[in-house]
Amino acid sequence: MTVGVLVVDDNPIVRAAVGGILAGDDAVRVLAEATNGREALDAARRLRPDVTLLDHRMPIADGLSVIGRLSQYSTVLVLTSDDHPELIRGMLHHGARGYLVHGEFDPLELLRAVHEVARGRGWLSPVAASVAASVVRDQVDRDRVQHRHAQRRLLARSRFGLTDRESDVMGLLCQGLSNAAIARQLLLTEKTVKNHLNHVFAKLHVRSRTEAVVRWTEPE
């Protein structure tokens, strides 16, 4: 099976170098080249390449701005000199199957990456792999926080009789937020927050914010 590739980069030297590497593999065929994101989208819609090699820093439309739409027509392998973690996160989040950074791969690895992503697998350079791992860790940490919050809600219902919203307000109060900040966080009015706190104080049998925090955080 021949892998059809779209090469997207505004630098003609890079396009020529990448095209030369791909030409050395009889199972790969360059279908077209593009110099910016807009051209890439037009070519991808028309040709439906198996793999698109996508740069980020380009005129008119950069890689991050088009990758979501581009992924609808082609598997995307980012090929760029930019190794900023936030960019890598964004590219992976919006559909990149692989991410290679110039200077971190040789011609053989590029060809292997093209074939792997064409099969639906991933291929990441070391820095991108590190970022991907951190994304997974961050998600695990968020899941743990959400789990603890869910447990706290259940405890609040059984121990203090708080509603879910009252538990939310109390959780933010324990973080040191003011009524105004809690209101912004929960999209409420300050008056509503104050009413929730009055109900919380009554259920916790306390009279102040400090007493409420102590009561809320003390072991059962």
C-alpha positions in Angstrom: 0.0 0.0 0.0 1.4 3.4 -1.0 1.1 6.2 1.5 0.0 9.5 0.0 1.6 12.5 1.8 0.9 16.2 1.8 3.9 18.3 2.8 3.1 21.6 4.5 5.9 24.1 5.2 6.5 27.7 4.2 10.2 27.0 3.8 11.1 25.7 0.3 14.4 24.2 1.6 12.5 22.2 4.2 10.0 21.0 1.7 12.7 20.0 -0.7 14.6 18.1 2.0 11.5 16.3 3.2 10.4 15.5 -0.3 13.8 14.0 -1.0 13.6 11.8 2.0 10.1 10.6 1.2 11.1 10.0 -2.5 13.6 7.4 -1.2 10.7 5.1 -0.1 8.8 3.4 -2.9 5.8 3.0 -0.6 5.5 6.7 -0.1 4.2 9.2 -2.6 4.1 13.0 -2.2 0.8 14.1 -3.5 1.3 17.9 -3.1 3.0 20.6 -1.2 1.5 23.6 0.6 3.1 26.8 2.1 0.5 27.7 4.7 -2.5 26.4 6.6 -5.1 27.6 4.1 -3.4 25.9 1.2 -3.1 22.8 3.3 -6.8 22.7 4.0 -7.6 23.1 0.3 -5.2 20.4 -0.7 -6.4 18.0 2.0 -10.0 18.4 1.0 -9.2 17.7 -2.6 -6.6 14.9 -2.3 -7.5 13.3 1.1 -3.8 12.3 1.8 -3.1 9.4 4.1 -0.6 11.6 6.0 -0.1 15.4 6.2 3.3 16.6 7.4 2.4 19.9 9.1 4.6 22.8 10.1 3.4 25.3 12.7 4.9 28.7 12.0 3.5 29.7 8.6 2.0 32.8 7.1 -1.8 33.3 6.6 -2.8 30.3 8.8 -0.4 28.5 11.1 -0.5 24.8 12.0 -2.3 25.0 15.3 -5.1 27.1 13.7 -5.9 24.5 11.1 -5.0 21.1 12.6 -8.5 20.4 13.9 -10.1 20.8 10.5 -7.1 19.2 8.7 -7.5 16.1 10.8 -11.0 15.6 9.3 -9.3 14.8 5.9 -5.9 13.3 6.8 -3.8 11.9 9.6 -1.5 14.7 10.8 2.1 14.3 11.7 3.5 17.6 13.0 7.0 18.3 11.6 8.3 21.6 13.1 11.2 23.3 14.9 8.9 24.5 17.7 9.1 22.4 20.8 7.2 24.6 23.2 5.2 22.4 25.6 2.0 24.4 25.2 2.1 24.1 21.4 2.7 20.3 21.6 -0.2 20.0 24.0 -2.4 22.0 21.6 -1.4 20.0 18.6 -2.0 16.7 20.3 -5.3 17.8 21.8 -6.6 18.9 18.4 -5.7 15.7 16.6 -2.0 15.3 15.8 -1.2 11.6 15.6 2.6 12.3 15.8 5.0 15.2 16.6 8.6 15.4 15.3 11.0 18.2 16.1 13.7 19.2 13.6 17.0 18.1 14.8 15.6 15.2 16.8 15.1 12.7 14.0 17.0 11.3 11.0 15.6 10.3 7.6 14.9 6.7 8.6 12.9 7.8 11.7 10.9 10.2 9.5 9.9 7.4 7.1 9.0 5.1 10.0 6.9 7.9 11.6 5.0 8.4 8.3 4.2 4.7 8.0 3.3 4.4 11.7 0.8 7.3 11.7 -0.6 6.1 8.4 -1.5 2.8 10.3 -3.2 4.8 13.0 -0.4 4.6 15.5 1.4 7.5 17.2 5.0 8.7 16.8 6.5 11.3 19.1 10.0 12.8 19.4 11.5 12.7 22.9 10.3 16.2 23.9 6.8 15.6 22.6 6.7 12.2 24.4 7.6 14.0 27.6 4.8 16.5 27.1 2.3 13.8 26.3 3.3 12.0 29.5 2.8 15.2 31.5 -0.7 15.6 29.9 -1.6 12.1 31.1 -0.3 12.8 34.6 -2.2 16.1 34.7 -5.4 14.3 33.7 -4.8 11.7 36.4 -4.3 14.5 39.0 -7.5 16.2 37.8 -9.4 12.9 38.1 -8.1 12.4 41.6 -9.2 16.0 42.6 -12.6 15.3 41.1 -12.8 12.0 43.0 -11.9 13.7 46.3 -14.4 16.4 45.6 -17.1 13.8 44.9 -16.2 12.1 48.1 -16.3 15.4 50.0 -19.8 16.0 48.6 -21.1 12.7 49.8 -19.6 13.3 53.2 -21.2 16.8 53.3 -24.6 15.3 52.5 -24.4 12.5 55.1 -22.5 14.4 57.8 -23.7 18.0 57.5 -26.7 17.8 55.2 -25.2 20.2 52.7 -26.5 20.5 49.2 -24.1 20.1 46.2 -24.0 23.9 45.7 -23.4 24.5 49.4 -20.5 22.0 49.2 -19.1 23.9 46.2 -19.3 27.2 48.1 -17.7 25.7 51.2 -14.9 24.1 49.1 -14.0 27.4 47.6 -14.2 29.1 51.0 -11.6 26.7 52.3 -9.3 27.8 49.4 -9.4 31.3 50.9 -11.7 32.9 48.2 -13.8 35.9 49.0 -17.6 35.9 48.4 -17.0 37.9 45.2 -14.4 35.4 44.0 -16.7 32.5 44.8 -19.5 34.2 43.0 -17.3 34.6 39.9 -16.1 31.0 40.1 -19.6 29.6 40.4 -21.4 32.1 38.2 -23.6 33.3 41.1 -24.4 36.7 42.6 -22.6 37.7 45.8 -26.0 37.8 47.5 -26.6 34.1 46.6 -23.2 33.1 47.9 -23.9 34.9 51.1 -27.2 33.1 51.4 -25.5 29.7 50.8 -22.9 30.5 53.5 -25.6 31.4 56.0 -27.2 28.0 55.4 -23.8 26.3 55.6 -23.0 28.1 58.9 -26.4 27.0 60.3 -25.9 23.3 59.3 -22.3 23.3 60.6 -23.4 25.1 63.8 -20.7 27.8 63.4 -20.9 31.6 63.3 -17.8 32.6 61.3 -15.9 31.7 58.1 -12.9 30.5 60.2 -15.1 28.3 62.4 -16.7 26.9 59.2 -13.3 26.0 57.7 -12.2 24.3 60.9 -15.4 22.4 61.2 -15.4 21.4 57.5 -11.8 20.1 57.5 -11.7 18.4 60.9 -11.6 14.6 60.9 -14.9 12.8 61.4 
